[in-house]
Amino acid sequence: MSVVETTSGKVRGAIRGGIATWRGIPYAHAARFGAPEPVTPWHGERDATQFGPVAMQSRDARAMLVSGVTDKTVMSEDCLALNIYAPAADARRRPVMVWIHGGAFIMGAGSQPLYNGTAFARDHDIVVVTLNYRLGLLGFLYLGDLLGAGYAAGNYALQDQIAALRWVRDNIERFGGDPANVTVMGESAGAISIATLLGMPAARGLYHRAILQSGASGLSPPLRADATALAADVLVELKTDVRALFELSAEQLIDAQEHVSRTKGLASFAPYVDEVTVPRLPLESVAAGDAAGVPILLGSNRDEWRLFDVFFGDAVTQPLIGVLRDKLGPETARFHAAYRDARADRSDHDAWIDLIGDVAFRIPMIKLAEAQAAHAPVWMYRFDYTTPAFGGRLGAAHALELPFVWNTVDQPATQMLLGGDAAAAAPLARSIHDAWARFIRGGDPNGGALDWPRYERTQRTTLILDRTPHTVDDPGGSLRALWQ
């Protein structure tokens, strides 16, 4: 048992596997369609041995298969809690990693088994923090143009993440962490969050390094007008006026979110430029030096979109092909032909899968790396490890790198992704996990046998993470050049 005094009161954790853990510590209170509010302090010791409720989200069977949420998972609007894994609650001031989970901004939680921080804490003397934030409609519905200046600050989910980082700044030293040595790390929606945080004034100074896995601000992220149009669509779906949004149940709002997402796309509810919390396009902010001095490690997976195509099929792939046709216009045939010709099998369908993966993940990551490389050290990777799961159809799919980063390839929760290939995956997992830990500890992933040059726009050196890691200059360069 380990009791720590926080700014809100005492929390009682537990020792698990030799690591001190605290679960479900509230860092803020979620006010519907508003900024997170301070936690009401408590008296006595608060039990912090169990995870708190996760953010409200769909219980669709396919979504649950990806997110890890089950029909028994407790959900709540008031979900703003975090979890800590630490070697000890002492005065050592260890490096801190704050994890922002993925899930297309509509699913997931910091308590998912994939995000067990024990290996980072035990093997690398790092304090790990995982957190929940509001998702979907409850995290991103913008009401500023419908209700006036009092609601001009949108992106509630990002405000939640900033509130968690402030909590870490004010409290983590009591858990053996160093508030002056914080790395923020995330995957997919978590990485897109971080790419946006890099340009948010309120987030400056709350972290000192960043790791982004398979996610950056899109090539054309939504603006305030887009967010307002989405809010209007929600009101039409609910057949109500804007004031009624505060009276409806959370379940009614999630139902409306699901209906709107079916027509607008999987990631309809996501960060947008509200001109207050996010004052301009995140990529513009980074290019202007708003995140100067923040080293970043980032990258994508070779076959990103295969995860969604395998699990959700045409329901998510075909609408995106339609979006791409609209955006590319007469250039569509040229782009698709280039991606088809780059494949050994010349598959039309898989060329679309590769194209979607690039426009959604790889190209935004490259744009971010280019923007930040002028202001801080940058390291780029591409994850190429092919899993035998699902008959090999997943390839090196989105999210497959997660058990490698966390060094949990031998855990039951990861076996579906790896197809029972844990022994073969273990050496690469150790290499990736150790490199990430070195970056968290000191801002440079190099060490031991790893030779990973910085990413520069001239060479574009990228570490290929496969059974035998190696570097390549500008992998997939001819396709990258299409997006210039």
N, C-alpha and C positions, 0 to 999 in steps of 0.2 A: 504494500500500500504506500502511495506517495501523495502527500497533501501539499498543495502550492497555493499561496495567496495571490490572486489576480486583482485587477482594478475593480472587479465586480463582486469578489468574494472568494472564499476558499473552494478549491476543487480537489476531490479525492480520486486518484487514478489507481492503476494496478500495474504490477510487473508481469510482463508476458515474454517468455523466451529470453529473460535477462534484460529486457528493454522496458523502460518506464513508459507507460501509455496513458493518455487521457482521451476520453471520447465524449463527443456531444457537448463541448463547452460553447455556450452561446456567446457570439461576438457582437451581435446586433439584433434588433427586432425588426421584422419585415412589416412595414406599413403598406397597405395595398396601394399600388401606383404612386409610390412616393419613395423618398430617400430612406435608407435604413436608419432606424432610430436607436439611441443608446439602450443598453440592457438595464433593466431594473436590478439594482444590487440585491443580493440575498444574504441571509444570516446563516451562520453555521457552515458546515461542510456540504458542498453539493456533490452528489454521486456522479462521477465522470468515468464510469466503467462500461457504459453502454452507448452505442451510437445513437444520435438523435434522429428525428424524422427526416426523410429526404424531401426535396422540393416536390411540389405537385407536378405530376407528369402522367403520361398515358400508360395504361396497363395493357395496351395492344400486345398480343403474344409475340409478334416479330420484334417489336421494340424492346420487350423485356428480354428476349434472347440476346440482344446486343448490349443492353444497359446493365444487366445483372439484377435489375429490380424484379421482384416476384409478387404474386398476388397477396403475400403476407407482409410485404414491406409497408411500414407505417409512413404516410405522407402528411405534410402539413404546410400551410402557407408560411407559418412561422418556423422556418427550417434553417435559419442562419446560425449554424454551429460549425465548429472545427474540431479536428482530432490531432493529437500530438504524439510522435514517437521520439523518444530521447534516450541517449545512453544513461543520463542521470539528471536530476534537477539540482544542479550544483552551480558553482561560480566559474565554470570553464569557458563560457562564451564561445560555443562551437558555431561553425557555419550552419546556416538555416536554409532549408529548401521549402518553399510554399507551393503546393500543387493545386492547379486549377483544372478540374476534370473536363473531359469532352462529352459529346453526346448530342451534337447538332443543336445545342441550346434548348433541347426539349426533353432530354433524358439524362440519367446518370446521377452520381453522388460521390462525395469524397470518401464514403465508407465502403466503396466497392472493393472486393478482395484483391483485385489487381493492384490496388494502390496501397498495399501494406508496406509501410516504411521501415520495417524491421531491418532489412539488409543494409540500407543506407546508414541507419543508426548504429547497428552492430559492427559492420565491417569498415565503416568510414568515419565514424564519430561525427555524424551529421544529425541535426535536429530536423525532423520532417513534420510539416503541417499540411493536412488535407482539409478541404472545406466544402460546404454546400453554398450555393447561391441560387437565387430565384431563376426559374426557367420559363421558356416559352412566352405566352401572352402575359403572364404575371411578371416576367422579368423584362419585357421589352415593349409593351404596348405604349405608344406615345400619345399623350393627351394634351400637349402644350398648345396646339392650334385649335383644339376643341374646347378647352377649359380655361385657357389664359395663362398669364405669366407665372402663376403659382405652380404650374405643372410643366414649366419650360425645360426643366432638368430631367431628361429621360434616361434611358439605358440603366434601369434600376439594378439589373444583374451586375453590371460593371461597378456601380456604386457599392453594391454588396462586397465585391472583391476588394475594393479600396478600403472599405470598413474593416475587412479581415486583415489586410496588410497593416492598417493602423493599430489593430489589436496586437498583432505580432510585434510591431515597434514598441508598444507600451508594456508588453507582458513577457515576451519570449526569453528575456534574460533570466527570469525566475525559473524557467524550465531548462536552463543550461545552454541557451542559445545566444548568439551575438546579433543584436538588432542592427549593427553596422555592417553585417555580412550576410545579406539575404539574397537568394536566387529565386526568382519566380519562374515556375516551370509548368507547362501545360501541353495538352495534345488535342488536335482537332478544334472543337469549339473553345477549349481552354487556351490553345495557342492563338486562335483568332482574338480571344479576349486580351492576351498579352500584347499582341501586335497593336491593339487599340489602346491599351494602357500606356504603351510607349509614347503616345501622343496626347495623353490626357494630363492637363496641368495638375489635377488633384492627386495623381499617382506619383509625381516626381519625388524622388528622395526616399520612397518607401521600399525600394529594392535596388540592388546594385549589379545584378547580372540577370540574364534571361535565357531560357531554353524553350524553343518553340518546335514542336513535333507536328508536322502535317497540318499546318494552319497559319494563315496570315490574313490580314485584311484583304478582301477580294479586289479584283481589278476594277470593279465599279460598285463599291459598297453603297447601300441605300442612304439617301439624304433625308432631310426632315420632311420634305413633301411626300416622299415614298412612305415614310413611317406614318404620316397622317392618313394617306390613302389606305394603308393596311388597317388602321384603326377604324376607318369608315366601313371597310369590308367586314370587320368583326361586328360592328353594330348592325349591319344588314343581316348577318348570319344569326345574331341573337334576337333580331326584331325588337330592338329597344333603343332608348336614348342613352347618351353618354353617362348621365348621372346614375342610371340603374346599374352600371358596372360595379359600383361600390356595394350594391345590395345583393347581387347574385352570389350563389355559392361558388366555391372554387371549382367544384366538379362541373358546373354549368360552363364556366369559362374554359376549362380544359376541353370539353366537348366542342365548343365553338372553335377553339384553336385547332383541333384535329380536322374539322370540316374545312376551315380556311386553308390549312396546310395542304390538303389534298388537291386544291386547285392552284395554289400559289407556290407550292414546292416544299420540300422537306425542311429547308432552313429559312422559312419565311420570317420567323422571329429571331432576329440577330442584331448585333450592334449597328447603329446608324449615326450619321452626323446630325446631332440635334442642335448644334451651334452653341451649346452651353457646356455640357459635360464633355462632349467630343466637338471641339470648335471647328475642326476642318478635317479633310481626308487624312486618316492616320499615316498613309505613305508620304503625304506632303509634309506632315509634322516631323517624321523621322528624317526625311531628306533635308529638312531645314535645320536639323541638329537638336531637336527637342529631347532626344534620348542620348545626347553626346556623352561619351565616357562609359556607356553601359555595354560591356561585351555580350555578344549573343552567340549561341550555338543553335543551329536550326537545320531542318531538312524535311524530306518527304519520303514516301515509300514508292517503289517502282510501279506498283499496280494498285494505286489508291482506290479507284472506284469499283474494283472487283468485289469488295466487301458488300457494297450496297446493291450491286447487280446480282450477286449470289443470294443475298437474304431478302431483297425486296423486288428484284426483277424489273420489269418494264414499268411498274407503278411509279418508280422514282427515276429510272433512266430515260424513258421516252419523253417526259415533260422537259427534262434538261436538254435533250437533243433539240426539242422545239425552241427552247430559249436560245441555244447556240445558233440555230438557223436564223432566228430573228436578229441576233447581235452581229453575226458575221455577214449576213445578207448574201450578196453575190460571191463573197469570198468563201462561202461554206464548202463548196465542192473542192476548192484548192486545198483548204486546210484538211478536210477529211482524206483526200487523196494522199497528202503528204504523210499523215499518220498511218494510213493503210500501207503505203509503200515502205515505211520504216519497220514494218512487221515481217518476220520471216514467213508467216502463214498467210499474209495479206487478207486477213479477216476483216470484212466490213464492220461487223458488230463490235469486235474487239478494238478496232480503230476508234470507234466512238467512245469506248470505255477509256482508252488511253487519252483521248482528247479531253474528255470531261475531267479525268484525274489531273491533267496538266492545268486546265483553266481554273479548277477549284482549289488545287493544292500547290503543285510544283512551281508554276509561274509566279503566283503571289509571293511564295517563299523567296524565289530568286530576286524579285523586285525589292523585297524588304532587305535582303542581304546587300544588294547593290546600294540601297539608300543608306544603310547603317555603316557600311565598310569605310565610308569617308570620315566617320566620327568615332569609331571604336573597333576593336578586334572582332572578327566574325569567322566562325567555322561552319562549313556546310557539309551535310552528309546526304546520302541516298541509301535507303534500306532496301536491299535486294534479296534477302533470305526468302526462299520459296518454301511454303509449308505444304506437306502432303495432305492436309485436311481437305475434306470435301472433294476427294479425287484430284487434288491439285488445282482446282478451279480458282481458289483464292489467290494463288501466286504469292507475291509480296504485297499483301493487301493493306488497306487502311487499318490502323490500330494493331497490326501484328507485331510491331516493335515494342509494345508496352511491356509484355513479360520479360523481354530482354533488358529494357531499361531498369526495371524494378528487380531484376534477377529472381523472377518467380516462375521460371519455365518448368520447374519440377512440381508446382502446386496443382491440385486437381482443377482449380478454376481456369487454368490456362490450357488444359489438355485438348479442349475442343478446337482452339485456335491452332495448336501445333500438331494435331493429328497423332498424339502419342509419341512425338519425336523429341522428347525432352532431352535425352542423352546427346543426340546430335546437335541440339540447339545450345547446350550448356556452355561450350567454350566461347561462342560468340556473345552469349548473354553476359558472361563474366567480363569480356573485353568492353562491351558497351556500357555496362553498369559502372565499371571502374573509370572509364573515360568521363562519363557524366559526373561521377563523384569528384574527380579531379577538377573539373570545371566549376562545380559548386563550391569546392573548397578554396580554389585559388584563381579562377578565371581563365584557365588554360587546360584543355583536355589531354594534352600530350604528357607522356611519361612511359617508362618501360620501353616496350618494343614499338609503341604507337608513334608514327610520324605523320602528323596531320597538319599540313600547312594552312595558314589563314586563307580565307576566301577573298580574292581580289578580282575586280572586274576584268582585268587583262587576262588572267589565267583561268579563273573560275574553278580552282582546284576543289574537288569534291571527294570525300571519303566514301567509298562504296562499302557498305556494311553487309557482307556476305560470309559464307563459311571461311573464306580467306579474305579479310579486309584489305583493301588497296585503294590508292588514290587515282583519280582520272581527271584530266582537265576538260571542263565543259562537257560532261556526259549529256547525250541527247541534244547537242548544240544546234544542229540544223533545225530541229523542231522548236527549240527555244527562240531561235532567231525569227521564226514566224510571228512571234508576239511582240517584237520590238516596234 
